[in-house]
Amino acid sequence: RYKHTTFDVIFCSALSRSLRTAEIAFSDRDVLIVQDARLNECNYGSFNGHLASTVEPMRKKHITTPFPKGESY
């Protein structure tokens, strides 16, 4: 899909599988890959798959308190 697109940097989550995917996808290019924990996914539990407009307002409440059947943000 992005075979002919030039990138200055690739950002991925801090999860090892994310880094490995970025390395596989961009191994043929001379591009910096930066891991950033802010891109890590979160288990929103009962709210997985809901629209961001539903989940985002709830994040402050769930910084340390887990989402129902999920984890804290």
mmJSON file of the N, C-alpha and C atoms, coordinates in Angstrom:
{"data_MODEL":{"atom_site":{
"group_PDB":["ATOM","ATOM","ATOM","ATOM","ATOM","ATOM","ATOM","ATOM","ATOM","ATOM","ATOM","ATOM","ATOM","ATOM","ATOM","ATOM","ATOM","ATOM","ATOM","ATOM","ATOM","ATOM","ATOM","ATOM","ATOM","ATOM","ATOM","ATOM","ATOM","ATOM","ATOM","ATOM","ATOM","ATOM","ATOM","ATOM","ATOM","ATOM","ATOM","ATOM","ATOM","ATOM","ATOM","ATOM","ATOM","ATOM","ATOM","ATOM","ATOM","ATOM","ATOM","ATOM","ATOM","ATOM","ATOM","ATOM","ATOM","ATOM","ATOM","ATOM","ATOM","ATOM","ATOM","ATOM","ATOM","ATOM","ATOM","ATOM","ATOM","ATOM","ATOM","ATOM","ATOM","ATOM","ATOM","ATOM","ATOM","ATOM","ATOM","ATOM","ATOM","ATOM","ATOM","ATOM","ATOM","ATOM","ATOM","ATOM","ATOM","ATOM","ATOM","ATOM","ATOM","ATOM","ATOM","ATOM","ATOM","ATOM","ATOM","ATOM","ATOM","ATOM","ATOM","ATOM","ATOM","ATOM","ATOM","ATOM","ATOM","ATOM","ATOM","ATOM","ATOM","ATOM","ATOM","ATOM","ATOM","ATOM","ATOM","ATOM","ATOM","ATOM","ATOM","ATOM","ATOM","ATOM","ATOM","ATOM","ATOM","ATOM","ATOM","ATOM","ATOM","ATOM","ATOM","ATOM","ATOM","ATOM","ATOM","ATOM","ATOM","ATOM","ATOM","ATOM","ATOM","ATOM","ATOM","ATOM","ATOM","ATOM","ATOM","ATOM","ATOM","ATOM","ATOM","ATOM","ATOM","ATOM","ATOM","ATOM","ATOM","ATOM","ATOM","ATOM","ATOM","ATOM","ATOM","ATOM","ATOM","ATOM","ATOM","ATOM","ATOM","ATOM","ATOM","ATOM","ATOM","ATOM","ATOM","ATOM","ATOM","ATOM","ATOM","ATOM","ATOM","ATOM","ATOM","ATOM","ATOM","ATOM","ATOM","ATOM","ATOM","ATOM","ATOM","ATOM","ATOM","ATOM","ATOM","ATOM","ATOM","ATOM","ATOM","ATOM","ATOM","ATOM","ATOM","ATOM","ATOM","ATOM","ATOM","ATOM","ATOM","ATOM","ATOM","ATOM","ATOM","ATOM","ATOM"],
"id":[1,2,3,4,5,6,7,8,9,10,11,12,13,14,15,16,17,18,19,20,21,22,23,24,25,26,27,28,29,30,31,32,33,34,35,36,37,38,39,40,41,42,43,44,45,46,47,48,49,50,51,52,53,54,55,56,57,58,59,60,61,62,63,64,65,66,67,68,69,70,71,72,73,74,75,76,77,78,79,80,81,82,83,84,85,86,87,88,89,90,91,92,93,94,95,96,97,98,99,100,101,102,103,104,105,106,107,108,109,110,111,112,113,114,115,116,117,118,119,120,121,122,123,124,125,126,127,128,129,130,131,132,133,134,135,136,137,138,139,140,141,142,143,144,145,146,147,148,149,150,151,152,153,154,155,156,157,158,159,160,161,162,163,164,165,166,167,168,169,170,171,172,173,174,175,176,177,178,179,180,181,182,183,184,185,186,187,188,189,190,191,192,193,194,195,196,197,198,199,200,201,202,203,204,205,206,207,208,209,210,211,212,213,214,215,216,217,218,219],
"type_symbol":["N","C","C","N","C","C","N","C","C","N","C","C","N","C","C","N","C","C","N","C","C","N","C","C","N","C","C","N","C","C","N","C","C","N","C","C","N","C","C","N","C","C","N","C","C","N","C","C","N","C","C","N","C","C","N","C","C","N","C","C","N","C","C","N","C","C","N","C","C","N","C","C","N","C","C","N","C","C","N","C","C","N","C","C","N","C","C","N","C","C","N","C","C","N","C","C","N","C","C","N","C","C","N","C","C","N","C","C","N","C","C","N","C","C","N","C","C","N","C","C","N","C","C","N","C","C","N","C","C","N","C","C","N","C","C","N","C","C","N","C","C","N","C","C","N","C","C","N","C","C","N","C","C","N","C","C","N","C","C","N","C","C","N","C","C","N","C","C","N","C","C","N","C","C","N","C","C","N","C","C","N","C","C","N","C","C","N","C","C","N","C","C","N","C","C","N","C","C","N","C","C","N","C","C","N","C","C","N","C","C","N","C","C","N","C","C","N","C","C"],
"label_atom_id":["N","CA","C","N","CA","C","N","CA","C","N","CA","C","N","CA","C","N","CA","C","N","CA","C","N","CA","C","N","CA","C","N","CA","C","N","CA","C","N","CA","C","N","CA","C","N","CA","C","N","CA","C","N","CA","C","N","CA","C","N","CA","C","N","CA","C","N","CA","C","N","CA","C","N","CA","C","N","CA","C","N","CA","C","N","CA","C","N","CA","C","N","CA","C","N","CA","C","N","CA","C","N","CA","C","N","CA","C","N","CA","C","N","CA","C","N","CA","C","N","CA","C","N","CA","C","N","CA","C","N","CA","C","N","CA","C","N","CA","C","N","CA","C","N","CA","C","N","CA","C","N","CA","C","N","CA","C","N","CA","C","N","CA","C","N","CA","C","N","CA","C","N","CA","C","N","CA","C","N","CA","C","N","CA","C","N","CA","C","N","CA","C","N","CA","C","N","CA","C","N","CA","C","N","CA","C","N","CA","C","N","CA","C","N","CA","C","N","CA","C","N","CA","C","N","CA","C","N","CA","C","N","CA","C","N","CA","C","N","CA","C","N","CA","C","N","CA","C","N","CA","C","N","CA","C"],
"label_alt_id":[null,null,null,null,null,null,null,null,null,null,null,null,null,null,null,null,null,null,null,null,null,null,null,null,null,null,null,null,null,null,null,null,null,null,null,null,null,null,null,null,null,null,null,null,null,null,null,null,null,null,null,null,null,null,null,null,null,null,null,null,null,null,null,null,null,null,null,null,null,null,null,null,null,null,null,null,null,null,null,null,null,null,null,null,null,null,null,null,null,null,null,null,null,null,null,null,null,null,null,null,null,null,null,null,null,null,null,null,null,null,null,null,null,null,null,null,null,null,null,null,null,null,null,null,null,null,null,null,null,null,null,null,null,null,null,null,null,null,null,null,null,null,null,null,null,null,null,null,null,null,null,null,null,null,null,null,null,null,null,null,null,null,null,null,null,null,null,null,null,null,null,null,null,null,null,null,null,null,null,null,null,null,null,null,null,null,null,null,null,null,null,null,null,null,null,null,null,null,null,null,null,null,null,null,null,null,null,null,null,null,null,null,null,null,null,null,null,null,null],
"label_comp_id":["ARG","ARG","ARG","TYR","TYR","TYR","LYS","LYS","LYS","HIS","HIS","HIS","THR","THR","THR","THR","THR","THR","PHE","PHE","PHE","ASP","ASP","ASP","VAL","VAL","VAL","ILE","ILE","ILE","PHE","PHE","PHE","CYS","CYS","CYS","SER","SER","SER","ALA","ALA","ALA","LEU","LEU","LEU","SER","SER","SER","ARG","ARG","ARG","SER","SER","SER","LEU","LEU","LEU","ARG","ARG","ARG","THR","THR","THR","ALA","ALA","ALA","GLU","GLU","GLU","ILE","ILE","ILE","ALA","ALA","ALA","PHE","PHE","PHE","SER","SER","SER","ASP","ASP","ASP","ARG","ARG","ARG","ASP","ASP","ASP","VAL","VAL","VAL","LEU","LEU","LEU","ILE","ILE","ILE","VAL","VAL","VAL","GLN","GLN","GLN","ASP","ASP","ASP","ALA","ALA","ALA","ARG","ARG","ARG","LEU","LEU","LEU","ASN","ASN","ASN","GLU","GLU","GLU","CYS","CYS","CYS","ASN","ASN","ASN","TYR","TYR","TYR","GLY","GLY","GLY","SER","SER","SER","PHE","PHE","PHE","ASN","ASN","ASN","GLY","GLY","GLY","HIS","HIS","HIS","LEU","LEU","LEU","ALA","ALA","ALA","SER","SER","SER","THR","THR","THR","VAL","VAL","VAL","GLU","GLU","GLU","PRO","PRO","PRO","MET","MET","MET","ARG","ARG","ARG","LYS","LYS","LYS","LYS","LYS","LYS","HIS","HIS","HIS","ILE","ILE","ILE","THR","THR","THR","THR","THR","THR","PRO","PRO","PRO","PHE","PHE","PHE","PRO","PRO","PRO","LYS","LYS","LYS","GLY","GLY","GLY","GLU","GLU","GLU","SER","SER","SER","TYR","TYR","TYR"],
"label_asym_id":["A","A","A","A","A","A","A","A","A","A","A","A","A","A","A","A","A","A","A","A","A","A","A","A","A","A","A","A","A","A","A","A","A","A","A","A","A","A","A","A","A","A","A","A","A","A","A","A","A","A","A","A","A","A","A","A","A","A","A","A","A","A","A","A","A","A","A","A","A","A","A","A","A","A","A","A","A","A","A","A","A","A","A","A","A","A","A","A","A","A","A","A","A","A","A","A","A","A","A","A","A","A","A","A","A","A","A","A","A","A","A","A","A","A","A","A","A","A","A","A","A","A","A","A","A","A","A","A","A","A","A","A","A","A","A","A","A","A","A","A","A","A","A","A","A","A","A","A","A","A","A","A","A","A","A","A","A","A","A","A","A","A","A","A","A","A","A","A","A","A","A","A","A","A","A","A","A","A","A","A","A","A","A","A","A","A","A","A","A","A","A","A","A","A","A","A","A","A","A","A","A","A","A","A","A","A","A","A","A","A","A","A","A","A","A","A","A","A","A"],
"label_entity_id":["1","1","1","1","1","1","1","1","1","1","1","1","1","1","1","1","1","1","1","1","1","1","1","1","1","1","1","1","1","1","1","1","1","1","1","1","1","1","1","1","1","1","1","1","1","1","1","1","1","1","1","1","1","1","1","1","1","1","1","1","1","1","1","1","1","1","1","1","1","1","1","1","1","1","1","1","1","1","1","1","1","1","1","1","1","1","1","1","1","1","1","1","1","1","1","1","1","1","1","1","1","1","1","1","1","1","1","1","1","1","1","1","1","1","1","1","1","1","1","1","1","1","1","1","1","1","1","1","1","1","1","1","1","1","1","1","1","1","1","1","1","1","1","1","1","1","1","1","1","1","1","1","1","1","1","1","1","1","1","1","1","1","1","1","1","1","1","1","1","1","1","1","1","1","1","1","1","1","1","1","1","1","1","1","1","1","1","1","1","1","1","1","1","1","1","1","1","1","1","1","1","1","1","1","1","1","1","1","1","1","1","1","1","1","1","1","1","1","1"],
"label_seq_id":[1,1,1,2,2,2,3,3,3,4,4,4,5,5,5,6,6,6,7,7,7,8,8,8,9,9,9,10,10,10,11,11,11,12,12,12,13,13,13,14,14,14,15,15,15,16,16,16,17,17,17,18,18,18,19,19,19,20,20,20,21,21,21,22,22,22,23,23,23,24,24,24,25,25,25,26,26,26,27,27,27,28,28,28,29,29,29,30,30,30,31,31,31,32,32,32,33,33,33,34,34,34,35,35,35,36,36,36,37,37,37,38,38,38,39,39,39,40,40,40,41,41,41,42,42,42,43,43,43,44,44,44,45,45,45,46,46,46,47,47,47,48,48,48,49,49,49,50,50,50,51,51,51,52,52,52,53,53,53,54,54,54,55,55,55,56,56,56,57,57,57,58,58,58,59,59,59,60,60,60,61,61,61,62,62,62,63,63,63,64,64,64,65,65,65,66,66,66,67,67,67,68,68,68,69,69,69,70,70,70,71,71,71,72,72,72,73,73,73],
"pdbx_PDB_ins_code":[null,null,null,null,null,null,null,null,null,null,null,null,null,null,null,null,null,null,null,null,null,null,null,null,null,null,null,null,null,null,null,null,null,null,null,null,null,null,null,null,null,null,null,null,null,null,null,null,null,null,null,null,null,null,null,null,null,null,null,null,null,null,null,null,null,null,null,null,null,null,null,null,null,null,null,null,null,null,null,null,null,null,null,null,null,null,null,null,null,null,null,null,null,null,null,null,null,null,null,null,null,null,null,null,null,null,null,null,null,null,null,null,null,null,null,null,null,null,null,null,null,null,null,null,null,null,null,null,null,null,null,null,null,null,null,null,null,null,null,null,null,null,null,null,null,null,null,null,null,null,null,null,null,null,null,null,null,null,null,null,null,null,null,null,null,null,null,null,null,null,null,null,null,null,null,null,null,null,null,null,null,null,null,null,null,null,null,null,null,null,null,null,null,null,null,null,null,null,null,null,null,null,null,null,null,null,null,null,null,null,null,null,null,null,null,null,null,null,null],
"Cartn_x":[0.824,0.0,0.872,1.924,2.758,4.132,4.204,5.471,6.232,5.532,6.182,6.074,5.717,5.603,6.879,7.368,8.568,8.17,8.814,8.561,9.851,9.736,10.883,11.072,9.963,9.996,8.733,8.848,7.714,7.52,6.314,5.995,5.185,5.501,4.739,4.64,3.781,3.634,4.896,4.979,6.134,6.067,5.002,4.861,5.797,6.424,7.415,6.816,5.568,4.964,4.757,4.525,4.363,5.694,6.755,8.085,8.453,8.21,8.553,7.781,6.521,5.724,6.292,6.656,7.243,8.567,9.365,10.643,10.434,9.448,9.15,8.641,7.715,7.078,8.033,9.0,9.865,11.343,11.634,13.022,13.817,13.127,13.819,14.081,13.784,13.964,14.88,15.525,16.373,15.515,14.753,13.823,13.912,13.843,13.884,12.545,12.594,11.391,11.435,10.414,10.358,9.202,9.525,8.484,7.989,6.682,6.082,4.955,5.111,4.124,2.748,2.688,1.381,0.535,1.151,0.414,-0.02,0.351,-0.054,-1.573,-2.073,-3.515,-3.936,-5.184,-5.757,-6.95,-7.105,-8.257,-9.402,-10.347,-11.499,-12.607,-12.339,-13.289,-14.621,-15.679,-17.033,-17.184,-16.243,-16.339,-15.434,-14.729,-13.945,-14.874,-14.429,-15.22,-16.212,-16.375,-17.268,-16.572,-17.343,-16.796,-15.901,-14.859,-13.963,-14.732,-15.76,-16.55,-17.27,-17.465,-18.064,-17.003,-15.844,-14.802,-13.965,-13.616,-12.715,-13.191,-14.457,-14.889,-14.754,-14.625,-14.543,-13.105,-12.125,-10.728,-10.282,-10.631,-10.203,-10.69,-11.892,-12.465,-11.733,-11.137,-10.527,-8.999,-8.382,-6.922,-6.361,-6.935,-6.472,-7.537,-8.781,-9.876,-10.124,-10.063,-10.245,-11.62,-11.644,-12.913,-13.617,-14.927,-15.636,-15.109,-14.641,-14.082,-12.825,-12.156,-10.965,-9.841,-9.056,-7.938,-8.003,-7.217,-7.187,-6.433,-6.724,-6.123,-4.683],
"Cartn_y":[-1.196,0.0,1.267,1.284,2.485,2.275,1.366,0.988,2.186,3.123,4.263,5.545,5.421,6.587,6.726,7.946,8.213,8.676,8.114,8.489,8.995,10.008,10.499,9.703,9.276,8.527,7.674,6.53,5.646,5.588,5.824,5.729,4.466,3.771,2.591,2.542,1.686,1.57,0.955,0.941,0.38,-1.141,-1.738,-3.189,-3.835,-4.936,-5.575,-6.018,-6.473,-6.918,-5.747,-4.573,-3.386,-3.002,-3.041,-2.742,-3.761,-5.008,-6.058,-5.873,-5.521,-5.273,-4.102,-3.035,-1.873,-2.248,-3.054,-3.482,-4.33,-5.214,-6.046,-5.177,-4.295,-3.488,-2.487,-1.994,-0.932,-1.323,-2.621,-3.084,-2.703,-2.484,-2.15,-0.653,0.119,1.571,2.051,3.158,3.781,4.812,4.323,5.202,4.905,5.95,5.826,5.293,4.289,3.753,4.15,4.864,5.377,4.712,4.09,3.508,4.565,4.613,5.596,4.915,4.837,4.159,4.806,6.062,6.724,6.096,5.3,4.619,3.212,2.773,1.442,1.339,0.174,-0.034,-0.193,-0.019,-0.177,-1.122,-1.981,-2.876,-2.117,-1.669,-0.929,-1.851,-3.146,-4.111,-4.078,-3.809,-3.767,-2.711,-1.776,-0.689,-0.898,-2.041,-2.346,-2.328,-1.69,-1.633,-0.486,0.225,1.381,2.564,3.5,4.694,5.456,6.074,6.887,7.994,8.514,9.589,9.111,7.816,7.246,7.009,6.489,6.083,7.259,8.185,9.279,10.073,10.431,11.185,10.389,9.075,8.222,8.034,8.409,8.12,8.717,9.971,10.598,9.809,9.313,8.542,7.207,6.715,5.385,5.415,6.493,6.544,5.487,5.391,4.381,3.336,3.617,2.668,1.948,0.628,-0.089,0.154,0.106,0.08,-1.223,-1.274,-2.521,-3.67,-4.734,-5.912,-5.585,-4.469,-4.057,-3.64,-2.687,-2.205,-0.699,-0.156,1.294,1.9,3.144,3.826,4.161],
"Cartn_z":[0.0,0.0,0.0,0.778,0.89,0.265,-0.678,-1.289,-1.865,-2.448,-3.098,-2.283,-1.017,-0.14,0.676,0.805,1.588,2.983,3.984,5.372,6.004,6.849,7.602,8.884,9.458,10.714,10.803,11.47,11.714,13.225,13.681,15.104,15.349,16.436,16.813,18.33,18.835,20.29,20.884,22.191,22.887,22.991,22.494,22.54,21.523,21.905,21.036,19.707,19.712,18.445,17.49,18.042,17.211,16.567,17.357,16.825,15.749,16.01,15.041,13.734,13.823,12.619,11.823,12.524,11.846,11.185,11.876,11.306,10.05,10.081,8.914,7.758,8.069,7.027,6.384,7.149,6.637,6.611,6.628,6.665,5.421,4.326,3.084,2.932,3.973,3.899,5.009,4.739,5.752,6.487,7.469,8.187,9.679,10.468,11.919,12.427,13.301,13.933,15.401,15.854,17.223,17.966,19.105,19.951,20.917,21.124,22.016,22.793,24.103,24.949,24.879,24.473,24.353,23.252,22.401,21.333,21.72,22.924,23.373,23.444,23.124,23.206,24.661,24.9,26.237,26.123,27.118,27.157,27.819,27.011,27.518,28.003,28.047,28.583,27.865,28.61,28.047,26.957,26.901,25.924,24.715,24.633,23.435,22.224,21.165,19.945,19.892,21.014,21.003,20.333,19.896,19.261,20.231,19.698,20.519,21.22,20.576,21.189,22.456,22.586,23.792,24.854,24.439,25.391,25.886,25.017,25.403,26.617,26.722,27.904,29.216,29.113,30.301,30.794,29.994,30.314,31.648,31.917,33.172,34.383,34.314,35.413,35.59,34.516,34.538,34.42,34.876,34.873,35.821,37.003,37.968,38.267,37.935,38.125,36.806,36.778,35.509,34.87,33.545,32.824,33.206,33.16,33.481,32.607,33.253,32.581,31.783,32.107,31.367,32.288,31.843,32.633,32.774,33.668,33.839,32.663,32.391,31.258,31.561],
"occupancy":[1.0,1.0,1.0,1.0,1.0,1.0,1.0,1.0,1.0,1.0,1.0,1.0,1.0,1.0,1.0,1.0,1.0,1.0,1.0,1.0,1.0,1.0,1.0,1.0,1.0,1.0,1.0,1.0,1.0,1.0,1.0,1.0,1.0,1.0,1.0,1.0,1.0,1.0,1.0,1.0,1.0,1.0,1.0,1.0,1.0,1.0,1.0,1.0,1.0,1.0,1.0,1.0,1.0,1.0,1.0,1.0,1.0,1.0,1.0,1.0,1.0,1.0,1.0,1.0,1.0,1.0,1.0,1.0,1.0,1.0,1.0,1.0,1.0,1.0,1.0,1.0,1.0,1.0,1.0,1.0,1.0,1.0,1.0,1.0,1.0,1.0,1.0,1.0,1.0,1.0,1.0,1.0,1.0,1.0,1.0,1.0,1.0,1.0,1.0,1.0,1.0,1.0,1.0,1.0,1.0,1.0,1.0,1.0,1.0,1.0,1.0,1.0,1.0,1.0,1.0,1.0,1.0,1.0,1.0,1.0,1.0,1.0,1.0,1.0,1.0,1.0,1.0,1.0,1.0,1.0,1.0,1.0,1.0,1.0,1.0,1.0,1.0,1.0,1.0,1.0,1.0,1.0,1.0,1.0,1.0,1.0,1.0,1.0,1.0,1.0,1.0,1.0,1.0,1.0,1.0,1.0,1.0,1.0,1.0,1.0,1.0,1.0,1.0,1.0,1.0,1.0,1.0,1.0,1.0,1.0,1.0,1.0,1.0,1.0,1.0,1.0,1.0,1.0,1.0,1.0,1.0,1.0,1.0,1.0,1.0,1.0,1.0,1.0,1.0,1.0,1.0,1.0,1.0,1.0,1.0,1.0,1.0,1.0,1.0,1.0,1.0,1.0,1.0,1.0,1.0,1.0,1.0,1.0,1.0,1.0,1.0,1.0,1.0,1.0,1.0,1.0,1.0,1.0,1.0],
"B_iso_or_equiv":[0.0,0.0,0.0,0.0,0.0,0.0,0.0,0.0,0.0,0.0,0.0,0.0,0.0,0.0,0.0,0.0,0.0,0.0,0.0,0.0,0.0,0.0,0.0,0.0,0.0,0.0,0.0,0.0,0.0,0.0,0.0,0.0,0.0,0.0,0.0,0.0,0.0,0.0,0.0,0.0,0.0,0.0,0.0,0.0,0.0,0.0,0.0,0.0,0.0,0.0,0.0,0.0,0.0,0.0,0.0,0.0,0.0,0.0,0.0,0.0,0.0,0.0,0.0,0.0,0.0,0.0,0.0,0.0,0.0,0.0,0.0,0.0,0.0,0.0,0.0,0.0,0.0,0.0,0.0,0.0,0.0,0.0,0.0,0.0,0.0,0.0,0.0,0.0,0.0,0.0,0.0,0.0,0.0,0.0,0.0,0.0,0.0,0.0,0.0,0.0,0.0,0.0,0.0,0.0,0.0,0.0,0.0,0.0,0.0,0.0,0.0,0.0,0.0,0.0,0.0,0.0,0.0,0.0,0.0,0.0,0.0,0.0,0.0,0.0,0.0,0.0,0.0,0.0,0.0,0.0,0.0,0.0,0.0,0.0,0.0,0.0,0.0,0.0,0.0,0.0,0.0,0.0,0.0,0.0,0.0,0.0,0.0,0.0,0.0,0.0,0.0,0.0,0.0,0.0,0.0,0.0,0.0,0.0,0.0,0.0,0.0,0.0,0.0,0.0,0.0,0.0,0.0,0.0,0.0,0.0,0.0,0.0,0.0,0.0,0.0,0.0,0.0,0.0,0.0,0.0,0.0,0.0,0.0,0.0,0.0,0.0,0.0,0.0,0.0,0.0,0.0,0.0,0.0,0.0,0.0,0.0,0.0,0.0,0.0,0.0,0.0,0.0,0.0,0.0,0.0,0.0,0.0,0.0,0.0,0.0,0.0,0.0,0.0,0.0,0.0,0.0,0.0,0.0,0.0],
"pdbx_formal_charge":[null,null,null,null,null,null,null,null,null,null,null,null,null,null,null,null,null,null,null,null,null,null,null,null,null,null,null,null,null,null,null,null,null,null,null,null,null,null,null,null,null,null,null,null,null,null,null,null,null,null,null,null,null,null,null,null,null,null,null,null,null,null,null,null,null,null,null,null,null,null,null,null,null,null,null,null,null,null,null,null,null,null,null,null,null,null,null,null,null,null,null,null,null,null,null,null,null,null,null,null,null,null,null,null,null,null,null,null,null,null,null,null,null,null,null,null,null,null,null,null,null,null,null,null,null,null,null,null,null,null,null,null,null,null,null,null,null,null,null,null,null,null,null,null,null,null,null,null,null,null,null,null,null,null,null,null,null,null,null,null,null,null,null,null,null,null,null,null,null,null,null,null,null,null,null,null,null,null,null,null,null,null,null,null,null,null,null,null,null,null,null,null,null,null,null,null,null,null,null,null,null,null,null,null,null,null,null,null,null,null,null,null,null,null,null,null,null,null,null],
"auth_seq_id":[1,1,1,2,2,2,3,3,3,4,4,4,5,5,5,6,6,6,7,7,7,8,8,8,9,9,9,10,10,10,11,11,11,12,12,12,13,13,13,14,14,14,15,15,15,16,16,16,17,17,17,18,18,18,19,19,19,20,20,20,21,21,21,22,22,22,23,23,23,24,24,24,25,25,25,26,26,26,27,27,27,28,28,28,29,29,29,30,30,30,31,31,31,32,32,32,33,33,33,34,34,34,35,35,35,36,36,36,37,37,37,38,38,38,39,39,39,40,40,40,41,41,41,42,42,42,43,43,43,44,44,44,45,45,45,46,46,46,47,47,47,48,48,48,49,49,49,50,50,50,51,51,51,52,52,52,53,53,53,54,54,54,55,55,55,56,56,56,57,57,57,58,58,58,59,59,59,60,60,60,61,61,61,62,62,62,63,63,63,64,64,64,65,65,65,66,66,66,67,67,67,68,68,68,69,69,69,70,70,70,71,71,71,72,72,72,73,73,73],
"auth_comp_id":["ARG","ARG","ARG","TYR","TYR","TYR","LYS","LYS","LYS","HIS","HIS","HIS","THR","THR","THR","THR","THR","THR","PHE","PHE","PHE","ASP","ASP","ASP","VAL","VAL","VAL","ILE","ILE","ILE","PHE","PHE","PHE","CYS","CYS","CYS","SER","SER","SER","ALA","ALA","ALA","LEU","LEU","LEU","SER","SER","SER","ARG","ARG","ARG","SER","SER","SER","LEU","LEU","LEU","ARG","ARG","ARG","THR","THR","THR","ALA","ALA","ALA","GLU","GLU","GLU","ILE","ILE","ILE","ALA","ALA","ALA","PHE","PHE","PHE","SER","SER","SER","ASP","ASP","ASP","ARG","ARG","ARG","ASP","ASP","ASP","VAL","VAL","VAL","LEU","LEU","LEU","ILE","ILE","ILE","VAL","VAL","VAL","GLN","GLN","GLN","ASP","ASP","ASP","ALA","ALA","ALA","ARG","ARG","ARG","LEU","LEU","LEU","ASN","ASN","ASN","GLU","GLU","GLU","CYS","CYS","CYS","ASN","ASN","ASN","TYR","TYR","TYR","GLY","GLY","GLY","SER","SER","SER","PHE","PHE","PHE","ASN","ASN","ASN","GLY","GLY","GLY","HIS","HIS","HIS","LEU","LEU","LEU","ALA","ALA","ALA","SER","SER","SER","THR","THR","THR","VAL","VAL","VAL","GLU","GLU","GLU","PRO","PRO","PRO","MET","MET","MET","ARG","ARG","ARG","LYS","LYS","LYS","LYS","LYS","LYS","HIS","HIS","HIS","ILE","ILE","ILE","THR","THR","THR","THR","THR","THR","PRO","PRO","PRO","PHE","PHE","PHE","PRO","PRO","PRO","LYS","LYS","LYS","GLY","GLY","GLY","GLU","GLU","GLU","SER","SER","SER","TYR","TYR","TYR"],
"auth_asym_id":["A","A","A","A","A","A","A","A","A","A","A","A","A","A","A","A","A","A","A","A","A","A","A","A","A","A","A","A","A","A","A","A","A","A","A","A","A","A","A","A","A","A","A","A","A","A","A","A","A","A","A","A","A","A","A","A","A","A","A","A","A","A","A","A","A","A","A","A","A","A","A","A","A","A","A","A","A","A","A","A","A","A","A","A","A","A","A","A","A","A","A","A","A","A","A","A","A","A","A","A","A","A","A","A","A","A","A","A","A","A","A","A","A","A","A","A","A","A","A","A","A","A","A","A","A","A","A","A","A","A","A","A","A","A","A","A","A","A","A","A","A","A","A","A","A","A","A","A","A","A","A","A","A","A","A","A","A","A","A","A","A","A","A","A","A","A","A","A","A","A","A","A","A","A","A","A","A","A","A","A","A","A","A","A","A","A","A","A","A","A","A","A","A","A","A","A","A","A","A","A","A","A","A","A","A","A","A","A","A","A","A","A","A","A","A","A","A","A","A"],
"auth_atom_id":["N","CA","C","N","CA","C","N","CA","C","N","CA","C","N","CA","C","N","CA","C","N","CA","C","N","CA","C","N","CA","C","N","CA","C","N","CA","C","N","CA","C","N","CA","C","N","CA","C","N","CA","C","N","CA","C","N","CA","C","N","CA","C","N","CA","C","N","CA","C","N","CA","C","N","CA","C","N","CA","C","N","CA","C","N","CA","C","N","CA","C","N","CA","C","N","CA","C","N","CA","C","N","CA","C","N","CA","C","N","CA","C","N","CA","C","N","CA","C","N","CA","C","N","CA","C","N","CA","C","N","CA","C","N","CA","C","N","CA","C","N","CA","C","N","CA","C","N","CA","C","N","CA","C","N","CA","C","N","CA","C","N","CA","C","N","CA","C","N","CA","C","N","CA","C","N","CA","C","N","CA","C","N","CA","C","N","CA","C","N","CA","C","N","CA","C","N","CA","C","N","CA","C","N","CA","C","N","CA","C","N","CA","C","N","CA","C","N","CA","C","N","CA","C","N","CA","C","N","CA","C","N","CA","C","N","CA","C","N","CA","C","N","CA","C","N","CA","C","N","CA","C","N","CA","C"],
"pdbx_PDB_model_num":[1,1,1,1,1,1,1,1,1,1,1,1,1,1,1,1,1,1,1,1,1,1,1,1,1,1,1,1,1,1,1,1,1,1,1,1,1,1,1,1,1,1,1,1,1,1,1,1,1,1,1,1,1,1,1,1,1,1,1,1,1,1,1,1,1,1,1,1,1,1,1,1,1,1,1,1,1,1,1,1,1,1,1,1,1,1,1,1,1,1,1,1,1,1,1,1,1,1,1,1,1,1,1,1,1,1,1,1,1,1,1,1,1,1,1,1,1,1,1,1,1,1,1,1,1,1,1,1,1,1,1,1,1,1,1,1,1,1,1,1,1,1,1,1,1,1,1,1,1,1,1,1,1,1,1,1,1,1,1,1,1,1,1,1,1,1,1,1,1,1,1,1,1,1,1,1,1,1,1,1,1,1,1,1,1,1,1,1,1,1,1,1,1,1,1,1,1,1,1,1,1,1,1,1,1,1,1,1,1,1,1,1,1,1,1,1,1,1,1]
}}}
